[in-house]
Amino acid sequence: MSNEYRGHGHFRPKPVSEGNVYDLEITETSQRGDGIARVKGFVIFIAGAKQGEKYKIKITRVARNYAIGEIVPPEGQQEGQQEGESQE
């Protein structure tokens, strides 16, 4: 049952998988300040994501009724580097 979640009274397959990358829009902000996106109603929490922005998100953990993701830096940009910063 590790690949199913309970939604609307039935078990359904989870719409995301650990390690996969998705193009998502952040639609809400959690109480902790994490961005929230949804795939077919399934909640994904993304640290550092801002509401209204679109990101490539890599799923790092899938739980029973939510997932955790991280922002994938744009190609050519190292993790932790802000846009416009040089790579020197």
N, C-alpha and C positions, 0 to 999 in steps of 0.2 A: 504493500500500500504506500510505499515511499514516493510514488509518482502520481499521487492523487490528492486533491483537496476537497473539502466540503464547501459547497456553495449552493445556496438556495435549496437546502434540504437533500441534495444528491451528492454523490461522489463524482467528480469530474477530473479528467487529466489536467495537470498543471500546465499552463500555457507557456512557461519559461523553463529553461534547463540551465544548470550550473555550467559556467564556461562559455555559454553563448553570448553573442553581442547583439544588442537591439538598438535601433534609432527610436528614442522616446522623448516625449515632451513632459516636462515637470508640471503637473496640474495643481499640486497642493504642497504645503509645508507641514511637516509633523510638529508635534509639541516640542521635540528635541531639536528642531531646526533642520532636519534632513528633508531633502526633496522627495516628493512622492509622485511616482508614475504608475500607470496601470496598463496591464496587457490583458484584455478580455475580462476586466474586473479584478484581476489578481494584483495585489498591492506590491510595489517594489519601492524600497527605501534606498535613497542615494545620498550619502554624506557630501556636503559641499555643493549640491545642485540647487539652482535658484528657480523659483516658480516662474513659469512662462518661457523658460529657455529650453532648447532642444539639445540633446547630447547623444553620443554613442555610449551605451551602458553595457558593461560586462557583468553578468550575474555571477556573484561570488559565493552565494549561499541560498539554498531554497529550503524553506521551512514548510510546515503544514499549510499555513494560510497566508504567507507573505514570502518575499524574497529580499535579499540585500544585493545591491549592485554598486559598482564603482564607475566613475567617469573614465572613458578611454580617451587619452590625450590625442589631439589631431596628429596625423602623420607628420613626422619631422619635428615634433615638439616633445621634449622629454617630460616624463611625469614630474609634477611639481613646478614646472616652468610656466610662467604666465605668458599669454600671447604678447608678442612684441619684444620679449626679452631675447637677448642673443644667447647662443650656446657656448660662448667662449669659456 
